[in-house]
Amino acid sequence: MISQLGYIGISASDLGRWEQFGADILGAQLSGKGADGSLYFRMDEYHHRIVVHPGAEDDISYAGWMVATLQALCEVRERLVADGVAVRQATPEEIERRKVIDMISFDDPNGLRCEVFYGLRVSADRPFHSPRGIAGFTAGELGMGHIVLFARDLDRTLDFYSRLLGFRVSDYIDFEMARTPVRMAFLHTNPRHHSAAFVQVDRPKKLAHFMLELTSLDDVCRTMYLCQEKGVPITSTLGRHSNDQVVSFYMQSPAGFEIEYGHGGRLVDDADWVVQYHQTPSMWGHKRQAH
């Protein structure tokens, strides 16, 4: 049902820092501002992939999940309603702010606002142009990247996303976080290894990190050195993940959560994919840095 992670919304206390960070560090293109000052960043042909709104939370506000057609949107709505989930129809004002044809919203088991939509605006008259001159992002049909979210009840969360929204499990990782054993589950909606992952940790915030995939490994490495030059904290060194095999590093965003910046993600083919179980997040690297 869900075809990709279309966009995310962030509530941020410092929009000025985000405007500079999004363009000068991430290499995303500012495609417009909302009446309240919200920042719309694009990464490909779509009008936006990241929206940063004024707010005090410094956390993810919503995740926008794309479906291909009105029929698919109706099917998602019917499945959710039949299961007792409170579904909200978007108002005309919400539809205009998101730049979509139609949209519904509801809360997941962890209180995250999920939006399911179709018809995200395409800016075909203005090809994507990175203000940093990076080669580009691996987005398009694979979506904006992925999000990793904290989950109070992992089993309930997986049931919700798989049974009601059609996500498929890619694999699991057991590891230690602050000397505490935790389990992560990774779910895909298209060939991207995962569009969402969940870690069973009860935290006051919802977002652990979001990931952007670059078409060029050189751009990843250049950005890592740029972060060092500009004083952007690197929270995890360059490394390769064991499951999706991305080569990446992690930086701290102006909101305090992390952003993974990587290249070379593994693709999943549901025709022959076998769910895997890992006990280490990385083949090499990804050493945590104290700040």
HUNOR-V157607 format. One line per field, one symbol per residue. phi: phi as a letter, one per 20 degrees, with the letter a starting at -180 (. if undefined). A space follows every 10 residues. Layout:
phi->???
This chain:
phi->.feaffacdc ececffffff fgeedfnedf drcefengdd ddcbffgbcc cddfreflbf eacddedebf gfffffgfff ffenefddff fgfffffemc ebacbadefd nefdddbcmf gddfecggcf femffqdecl fenfqbcdde cfcfffffff fefednfdfe accdbdclmd fcddcdcdcb fggbdbcccf becfdedead dddefcfgff ffffffgffe mffeebfgac ffeemfebcd ceefeofece cbbnffdddf fcfdgdcdcb fcfbmlefde c
